[in-house]
Each structure stands twice: as C-alpha cells, then as structure tokens.
Amino acid sequence: MTYGPHQINTPVVALALCGYAAAQDFGVPLSWRKFSNTRPLNERISIAQAAIDAILPQLNTATAEFNGIGFWQSGNVCEWLSFSSAVTWLKYDTPKFNDDAMWWATAAVYAHRAYGDPAMLSHAVDTWNHVSTFAITPAQASAGRHPAKSFTLAGTCDGKSMAGGVFWRPTADDQGVNSVTTGLYLTLSAFLAEITGDQKYTNAAIQSANWMRSLNINSKNLALDTVNAHDCSRSPDSWIFTYNSGKLIEGLSVLSHVTGDNQWDTLMGNVLIASTKGAPWQGSNGVITEGSSPNSNNDGVGFKSVLIRGLHEAFERSPNNALRILVHSYVDVQYNALLDLAANGSTYSSSWAGPPQGFTTWGQLAALDVMTSAINAN
Ligand SMILES: *[C@@H]1O[C@H](CO)[C@@H](O)[C@H](O)[C@H]1NC(C)=O
C-alpha cells in the first residue's frame, strides 16, 4: 500500500520511442518505519558535524587512509572531507582496481564542486584518461580484442554490444566487467561533461549507460554485478548490492541533466523506485540491513552509503516532486533508524536496525551519508 503523489511522468512521445512503462509509482510505502523528520535544520547540522568529528581521529594524514577500513572506503570518506589539503593525499597511480581509482577521482570532483580547486579537476581528468583505457569501445567490441587484455573479447553478450563496459581490474588476464566500475565511469564522465562541456565525456557516459541498461540490469530494474567479457558468464542473480544501483542512479541523474534526454531520467526513475521499494536489502519497514557487521569491517558495510549518496544526487537534481518525496522519506527512514536504534552518542553501528555498540570506523563512515543527506532532504 502506498500514499502520496502517483505520477505518470513519461510523455507519450518518449514512451513510443523508448518503450519504457509509462507509470512510475513514486508512492511511499506506509509500512516504512518513521518516514518523516521533526528535527530542525540546526539540529540536523549539529548531528552530522558530531558524526564527522567522531571519525576524524581515525585519519592517518600520511596516507590519507582511515584506520580500520579499506582503501576504497577511504576514498569514499574523503568525499566528506573534501577540503583543499586533500589534494596531497589523492592517489594518482592506479591501484589494483579501476573502481578504487574512481572513488578517489569522484572525491576530487566533489571537492572541485565545493571549492573550485583546479588541481582536483586535473586529478579527475587524469584518472578518467587512465581508466578510459580499460573501457570497451565499439571498435574493440567489433574486433573482439582489447589492447589492455590478453584474451579474446566477447564483442556481444546476450546479443548486446559490450561497448561501454569498463574492466574492473587493469590486470591483462582479468575478464570481469562490472556495474560498480562502469557506474563510477558513467558518473565521472557525466560530471566531467557537465564541468567542461566536452562532448567526449558525454559520449563516454552515454555508452556506459547503454551498457548498464542493455546488459546489467535485471527485470526488476536493479543493477546486477558482473559480466565476464570473454565468455559472457555472469555473477549469480542474487548478487544485488546497494552500491551498484546507487552509482547508476547518481550517474544517470547527472547524465540526464547534461543531455536533457528524457530516456535517462526515465531509466533513473525506474532504478530509483526499485532501489527504494523493491530491493532485497531491506524488509517492509524500509531500514537497510545490507552490510550490518558489528565486529569486523567488510566491503559490504560501505555499500549502502553509496546508494544514499546516489539518491541524494537525484533528489538535488530532479524537478519531479514525487521522486523527491520518495527519496526524502527513504532517507528519513534510515536517519530515524540510525538515531533511534543504532546510536551511541554521536557514533553509529553499521547495523542500522540496531543495536547500538561502541565506535567502529566502518559503522561511522556508513552513517555519514545519511546524516548529511538528511540535512538537505528535509
Ligand atoms: C557506547 O560506546 C562506548 C564507547 O565506545 C562503549 O564503551 C559502550 O559499551 C557503548 N554502549 C553501548 C550500549 O553499546
């Protein structure tokens, strides 16, 4: 059961051209736990500030990494610490994973957005140039070879071109093309297109968006994980993670803004509805339970904050009031869960449904996006 605005926002013309379902149901499920907020702005700001202050002592300023969490998660947290001195920490030389390089590059884009620092933009561009050598072009797909890879490339999988997919790892024999790497590349490309106006970034973003749409979204509009670019084998259907859909939502909302092309907005809306209402990472109360790990860090803990960030970007950019109400309500569900069920002072468990516990770096990091999103989304 749902309440709230139900809107048909796909014009008939676009429907005929694109073939998407016309009705997008952005209604908020009544079964969700506490989907509104009563705290005034100044209180929400102090709550977020206290949450950020609690993680700062864990920062190792020599390496720009945080004690107790992994390298990609450090890139992730630095998006919230995007002040100028961060430039000295950024990782220019690509590590073993292309997604790691782009977590840091995306942090640089956020820092550029906040402070206009040109060094941040150069870092993002350098990373884009580097990772672009691991994206699959239409010519490489047709030729069945990729210059960075030692195996025969499957030019199509399931009858769809592999162009636009991005390899997860630089290693010559690693065959995986996945959603997070391709979604990060889509997002980084779209941001750079917006900042520079250079069409090459727009084209790259469109190509990766097409790859996601045609090859790595399931019938419920949730992002799948990995396609093998040699034999087209796939990760299990059950590998449905918040961050894969989260990065897709973020990238599509920027791309939609850059191109003004309604097909990306429609696709973004479909993935957003599925991610907030039809997802396996929560029960009927709406509280995200993915990556609940009281005793040890694991990558999955940081995934859910990436979904919240993507939803926040969509909220900021979308003119669709029904979409904005849905995101606002979903963020408030997580916010109220963290504050009511998972808080110990200003520190938060990675288990958003509780119980509270002592401070962990990974739990604190995962909570930051909710705290900061709740400032704006209310
Ligand atoms: C709250 O955090 C403190 C400090 O880390 C810890 O000693 C305490 O056990 C925590 N309380 C609960 C209820 O988990």
The ligand as an SDF file (V2000), in Angstrom:
LIG
                    3D

 14 14  0  0  0  0  0  0  0  0999 V2000
   28.9090    3.0660   23.7480 C   0  0  0  0  0  0  0  0  0  0  0  0
   30.2340    3.3470   23.4010 O   0  0  0  0  0  0  0  0  0  0  0  0
   31.1450    3.2240   24.4560 C   0  0  0  0  0  0  0  0  0  0  0  0
   32.4940    3.7600   23.9810 C   0  0  0  0  0  0  0  0  0  0  0  0
   32.9290    3.1190   22.8130 O   0  0  0  0  0  0  0  0  0  0  0  0
   31.1900    1.7830   24.9040 C   0  0  0  0  0  0  0  0  0  0  0  0
   32.0800    1.6120   25.9590 O   0  0  0  0  0  0  0  0  0  0  0  0
   29.7770    1.3490   25.3160 C   0  0  0  0  0  0  0  0  0  0  0  0
   29.7690   -0.0140   25.6170 O   0  0  0  0  0  0  0  0  0  0  0  0
   28.7800    1.6480   24.2200 C   0  0  0  0  0  0  0  0  0  0  0  0
   27.4270    1.4140   24.6970 N   0  0  0  0  0  0  0  0  0  0  0  0
   26.5950    0.5350   24.1340 C   0  0  0  0  0  0  0  0  0  0  0  0
   25.2010    0.4970   24.6860 C   0  0  0  0  0  0  0  0  0  0  0  0
   26.9210   -0.1830   23.2050 O   0  0  0  0  0  0  0  0  0  0  0  0
  1  2  1  0
  1 10  1  0
  2  3  1  0
  3  4  1  0
  3  6  1  0
  4  5  1  0
  6  7  1  0
  6  8  1  0
  8  9  1  0
  8 10  1  0
 10 11  1  0
 11 12  1  0
 12 13  1  0
 12 14  2  0
M  END
$$$$
